Amino acid sequence: MTLAGWIFMIVSCVSITILTAYTYWKMLTKK
Amino acid sequence: MTKKKQTPRKPEASHRPREKWGTRMGVVLAMAANAIGIGNFLRFPVQCAQNGGGAFMIPYFVAFLLIGIPLMWIEWGIGRFGGKYGHGTTPGMFHYLWSHPAAKYIGAIGIFLPFGILIYYNYIVSWTLAYSAFSLTGKYLSVPDHHAMVEFLAAYQGRVHNEYFTGYMTPFIFLFITIGVMTWILSRGVVKGIETVAIWGVPVTFVIGALLVWRVATLGTPDPAYPDRSFLNGLGFMWNPDFSALKDSKVWLAATGQIFFTLSVGFGCIQTYASYLSEKDDVVLSGLATVSTNEFSEVLIGGFIAIPVTVAYFGVAETMQIAHSGSFDLGFNAMPLIFQKLPAGQIFGTLWFFLLFIAGLLSSIALAQPMMAFLQDEFKLSRRSAAVTVGGLCLFLAIPVVIFLRHGFLDEMDFWLGTFGVVLFAFVEIILFIWVFKPHNAWKEIQMGADIKIPRIFFFIMQYVTPAYLIILLGAWLSGDGMDILFMKNVQPENYPYIWFARFLMTAILFTLFFLVFVAWRQNKHRIQQRIPA
């Protein structure tokens, strides 16, 4: 696995995780 | 003589109010269940590995932002708008968007596509159930190699007869079970059926998926004689970027196609599910939560199972061949061979195929719901009668799909409905909602009750970028595969009658729906009014 491969994998996974966490957090904290 | 005690009568179907979702989490998970399908775990890793590895994620995210998210908000908006007028399907929704007699017939495509796709999709879902059972009973454990596994699948599908299977009895039994379960869930209604199953089913897919990712990630190098066959090299095969692929238009088309299939936009299902929302319910944040749940399942789970494990057992060269043979070869031929070698492979094999089954079944339910809603809303059928009608029709119409599989019947339906049809329908709905209904009305409709503000840039994207992108996509498919498929260039002459039969069947379903829409509008003339202009 190359460095570029790691970067693409981590950036893709982290950005999707942040989006998911943000939407669920917003939903759960919204009254 | 005593009078017989009178039990209170249930209200007539025509007087029953439309159902509404029970909870917000329920609607988000039901929508996510619609999107999460077999493709998340098989199609995505194959597309990624075939189209530039990590570099594939660039066009993938571009399509996600320019097509996936805008279309998803548009479909949620159209659905909630239609539900307000008592319509759960696009004929009614389009009728209120565009005061033209043709609108409702164009809307019929939004029932035709999901129902047509459902006819063959149920059959594919039934394979996953069958293979889950075969894993549990160890039926394929003695199959020696890849070639024999291909024969095993072909015999199961009835394409050949050999020592593994003869005839169509086994596939029909699993198809019957699949449609039976789907019908039962549909008959329980939106809250007790769809919502309850989604609340349980989506977390189950995540738990099983996480378990499989853990199993694959802890494999290391299964065979020390082949040090290059490892999980890490599998990740490398999947994620190492090949930037030259970005110059190839086919890679951009593949990424856009993947976004369409994975988010289930253009199918007509999101609108129906959204029609069960209340008028003031948010669609912006809920829609975003739905797509992010789907992406999480696709990239973080689907991307870490099938391809890495195949590389760990077969090496890069053979995985490349398998990936080029398509998703089904990976899922149904390569994976069973891996489960033969994997420690506790029988259990993990059962879980893998059960995961695919749950994901597929939840998508099947979403594909069936537009036809259910049409029968309930426009013909006032009870929930149970509608479910039995849809289930019965699915079973009956799936017969040629099963029997003529080897003649390309399923592939023909899949191209026109699942590839070309969904993009065409997405284009039509965006034109109607954004341009005919007027941009500011559409924007206002989507933002009503929103829990987060949509960045203004999406107003521009929805008006210009997404429609232009869809036209390019349609043109590219038509000028590429479309013409070859239309003129049957790659079809063996002996298969011509079967391809024509598939086309006849699709046309017959479409015209039947046109007729049903005509009848429904005649019957409900007093109820269906023109929209009061905003």
Interface residues (C-beta under 8 A of the other chain):
Chain A: M1 T2 A4 G5 W6 I7 F8 M9 S12 C13 S15 I16 T17 L19 T20 Y22 T23 Y24 K26 M27 K30
Chain B: R24 M25 V28 G53 G54 A55 M57 F61 L232 N233 L235 G236 M238 W239 N240 P241 L285 S286 L288 A289 S292 T293 E295 F296 V299 L300 D451 I452
